Amino acid sequence: MEDPLTTASILLDTTENLDRFTFGWLDYTLFGLLLLVSVFIGVYFGFFSKQDNTTEYLLGGKRMGCFPVAMSIIASHISGITLLGIPTEVFHHGTQYTACVITASVTAVVTCYVFLPVFYKLQLTSTFEYLEVRFARPVRILCSVLFTISLFTFLPIVIYVPALAFGQVSQLSVHTITPILCIVCIIYTSIGGLKAVVWTDTIQFSVTVGGLFTILVLGTLSIGSVGEVWRISGEGGRLIFFDMDPSPFSRNTFWGMSIGMTVTWLGHLGIHPGVVQRFLSVPREIDAKHSTAITAVGMIIVKLICVFTGLIMFAKYYDCDPFLTKVISRTDQTLPYYVMDVAGHLPGLPGLFLAGLVSAALATMSASLNTVSGTIYEDFVRPWMPDGPKKEATATTVMKIIVVITGAISVGLVFLVERLGPVFQIAVSTRGITDGPLLGLFVMGMMVPWANTKGVLVGGYTSLMCMFWLVGGTQWYTMQGKIKHSSLPTSVDGCPYPWNETLSSTTAIPTSTISDEEPMTLFRISFIYYTMIGAVIVIVVGTIASYFFGMDLENVDPDHISPMMRRFLPPRKYVEVSLREVPPSHDAAGLEKTK
């Protein structure tokens, strides 16, 4: 017969363990304070700062500083997908993601010398307006539709990730948390415009980085030292920095990160309307380049912190994987479980970290809502707006309404995300459908002077159809279980509970399952290359089609072409004007005055 004292002791230990993985009142307080600060900033800029025209609302009056703009871009890019997805990626697939140092550096250089000079020269409110002045309105409309679809597939994932984490450490369901977070974000974005977004992003990013550093230190201390983390990770096969496998079918290699992911980041940063919108909010082009450099350094630091966090997680759970023991239901919940494990005994710290995690999601969502409102208004609403003295003020109101509507749609789409796989992979994969064609069209406009409207439209539609078939087919076979990526092994041998008696001691997900219908080879291409494939299709097909339809370099405006490619344009023809003094009896046009 079981000893009652032993049973009581086990129940007590279990209760204390559960309490350690649940929020306390201080955690909820800090979490709520951050949301209130975000709303306050939006209200302040909405009611006490000038927001009566599109330049103020979308570009902050072009008086923003380099540092807050860079912090806003970083905060917009570092979403919950980064903070949860990258540590999980390292935990299961190794540290090849550290090649992001190369990715960020190359992205910054290309942005500064290829895309930024053109955008800053033209000073356009919407980046897609460039495609209209370079080609024609149908190209602009195509890109606007692609961008809007891309955001509607990306935003629900961004919001779902922190909601999933918060639901794990609280008594609230994901379906309850998601609307609350979205409502807060919609309020300060719609009221405050770009100024509120930038300053809120800066504060939220500071909280995020502070929480990351704190959890990093506590996690290292729980293992023993940095050297111990490195030793365990090396023995577990996680230290992978130069996987030089040239195969495009390998999930993640050095080439995939340094080439494929660089092209992906160019689509997210180099030509993204939200990023360009921030670059144009600073007074000078050199300020925009400084913001780009700060952005690259900041992203490298945050990404490497996430990578090392993944190594600490592996060092702590390499012999007791919480996913294998069914303590967590998704691999993306490993990080919040780890945070509560190492910091649950410190009141307020888990709340601070999760507040940072949610802040990252809010920053991404607010930036996207602000951008998509400008895109939808400029490309689909503005042509129908009547001219008048109050047109600018009405435009600001319309964009605020668009923010509310698009935010509400995102809330509804969150409920579909629960059926998806790991957030890092699914986020990169789904955006590959549209980001590749988008990047390809901008490259054609700035880097291919001989490209014409019909050619780029053929290339754009061809790329869109090919990427929809490739990504859609891959996801279909993945859901059917016919495509599965291998994962490095973990164990449950070191678990303090008798889980290792019923679970397999190690696991490694097989590369693929045996089925009657094997997917064709193209569907096994790594998702890292999706954006690059889409862009290459546009450039190749668009260039060939432009040759077929005929080229007219004489009418290409040099301001529409990247400086490094202007040498391929023919010399401009200028009308010769005489510098002789015009007689008093003639006007400036040289015409005889009527007497």
Buried (B, 14 or more C-beta within 10 A) or exposed (E): EEEEEEEEEEEEEEEEEEEBBBBBEBBEEBBEEBBEBBBBBBBBBBEEBEBEBBBBBBBBBEEBBBEBBBBBBBBBBBBBBBBBBBBBBBBBBBBBBBBBBBBBBBBBEBBBEBBBBBBBEBEBBBBBBBBBBBBBBBBBBBBBBBBBBBBBBBBBBBBBBBBBBBBBBBEBEBEEBBBBBBBBBBBBBBBBBBBBBBBBBBBBBBBBBBBBEBBBEBBBEBBEEEEEBBBBBEEBEBBBEEBEEEEBBBBBBBBBBBBBBBBBBBBBBBBBBBBBBBBBBBEEBEBBBBBBBBBBBBBBBBBBBBBBBBBBBBBBBBBBBBBBBEBBEBBBBBBBBBBBBBBBEEBBBBBBBBBBBBBBBBBBBBBBBBBBBBBBBBBBBBEEEEEEEEEBBEBBEBBBEBBBBBBBEBBEBBEEBEEBBBBBBBBBBBBBBBBBBBBBBBBBBBBBBBBBBBBBBBBBBBBBEBBBEBBBBBBEBBEEEBBBBBBBBBBBEEBEEEBBEEBEEEBEEEEBEEEEEBBEEBBBBBBBBBBBBBBBBBBBBBBEBBEEBEBEEEEBEEEBBBBEBEEEBEEEEEEEEEEEEEEEEEEEEEEEEEE
